[in-house]
């Protein structure tokens, strides 16, 4: 979660407290719209010790969320 908060803060120029609120809001939104990703999002936000596991979860999340952002998976 800390990495996401840093990215939001850096890219938007808002403080880390507001960035954390934004991240939590976005995660809650995605969990409500895509319940099957809830556990994956929780794992990603808690940080995984296995980069391979995190990579595959990230790829799966990107694949499933592509339609939300108007992108189609290859």
Buried (B, 14 or more C-beta within 10 A) or exposed (E): BEEBBBEBBEEEEBEBEEBBBBBBEEBEEBBEEBEEBBEBBEEBBEEBEEEEEBEEBBEEBEEBBEEEEEEEEE
